[in-house]
Amino acid sequence: MMTLNNQRIILTGATGGIGIELAKQLLPYGCKLGLVGRSMEKLEQLSSELNADDAFNGYSNDHITLITADITTSEGRHQIVDEMEARFNGYDMLINAAGIMDFTSFLEQTDDRIEAVFKTNVIAPMQLCKKVIPYMLAQNKGHIVNVGSIFGSIGFAWFTSYSSSKFALRGFSQSLRRELAETPIKISYIAPRAVKTSLNSSAVYNMAEEVKMNMDMPDVVAKQIVYSIIKKHKEKYLGFPESLFVRINAVLPGLVDMATRSQNKSAKKYVQQD
Ligand SMILES: NC(=O)c1ccc[n+]([C@@H]2O[C@H](COP(=O)([O-])OP(=O)(O)OC[C@H]3O[C@@H](n4cnc5c(N)ncnc54)[C@H](OP(=O)(O)O)[C@@H]3O)[C@@H](O)[C@H]2O)c1
């Protein structure tokens, strides 16, 4: 079990559907949050929401700092650690929750966009880990939480780049966890199923309705993520039966090819709406 009280946390993706809920749920534990996003306007909106809420009264201003940074640039990553050092004298945890996604035919995705998906979802989280781990080792404590996806264990048609980027993030988390096993640094990989946020376009929502894809509310997912952090889960797949499908796909991928064939055909017509 880990206590969250006074944990200094870098939260990327703070302005997103899941990130906003994570911020709201981490604050009452007394955490100090570096809220990271590219848009100062969205960060300020989140900050006023937190300050206006009686539930956070008294500690939100002292406990948050807004960091406008693009995690795919080295300048942005520098800015994140510099601001945490200046404001909170360091950090104890990094939650990599920023991400981008496309629901599209792989052949129609541009080379630049494929690169952006991998830079945002895999390479930047790796580079951020590389940036914070030496400090964590020197402090003799630290926890890194990579937010993956069920799509990072089951390859989904029409989400090919996104799905493969989350496969990579899962592999990175597992390898790094083993590499750091003899150190006090903890690495967690937490994989939600689909969540109702603006990461998903209206075409995804329409497709999800037709193929009966389960979609969770972001506050529920944030609660599960916080629970997994407290429990120090190494790998956690959220939602049933999706967590079972992850295991079936690992041993019998051919069966899953067959089982998803008709769903993939139905999904195709929604791809064309995007
Ligand atoms: N929603 C789902 O169905 C779902 C399911 C499973 C897993 N997940 C994962 O959960 C995480 C959060 O997803 P979400 O649904 O909350 O997404 P979202 O609502 O679309 O928010 C995405 C967040 O990522 C930030 N971001 C994107 N590119 C960035 C960059 N280059 N630099 C800095 N920040 C950047 C965005 O900030 P700005 O745009 O303000 O810069 C925003 O805060 C992602 O890793 C996603 O893959 C989501």
The ligand as an ORCA input file, in Angstrom:
! r2SCAN-3c Opt
* xyz 0 1
  N     -10.745      7.745    -23.710
  C     -10.546      6.455    -23.915
  O     -11.386      5.746    -24.541
  C      -9.311      5.789    -23.385
  C      -9.320      4.386    -23.221
  C      -8.159      3.749    -22.774
  C      -7.032      4.495    -22.515
  N      -7.053      5.857    -22.676
  C      -5.801      6.583    -22.438
  O      -5.993      7.461    -21.334
  C      -5.172      8.624    -21.488
  C      -6.038      9.869    -21.336
  O      -7.047      9.823    -22.343
  P      -8.304     10.826    -22.372
  O      -9.448     10.033    -22.821
  O      -8.343     11.605    -21.113
  O      -7.857     11.765    -23.583
  P      -8.273     13.271    -23.949
  O      -9.501     13.663    -23.228
  O      -8.254     13.353    -25.440
  O      -7.034     14.103    -23.364
  C      -5.754     13.950    -23.906
  C      -4.771     14.712    -23.050
  O      -3.447     14.540    -23.602
  C      -2.843     15.819    -23.704
  N      -1.851     15.841    -24.783
  C      -1.964     15.317    -26.033
  N      -0.840     15.532    -26.743
  C       0.000     16.195    -25.910
  C       1.313     16.711    -26.062
  N       2.005     16.581    -27.205
  N       1.878     17.348    -25.013
  C       1.197     17.495    -23.851
  N      -0.038     17.020    -23.650
  C      -0.631     16.398    -24.674
  C      -4.014     16.758    -23.976
  O      -3.668     18.062    -23.631
  P      -3.929     19.352    -24.565
  O      -4.673     18.908    -25.792
  O      -4.673     20.295    -23.689
  O      -2.553     19.774    -24.857
  C      -5.044     16.184    -23.000
  O      -4.768     16.660    -21.701
  C      -4.515      8.503    -22.874
  O      -3.226      7.978    -22.729
  C      -5.407      7.494    -23.589
  O      -4.710      6.797    -24.588
  C      -8.155      6.514    -23.082
*
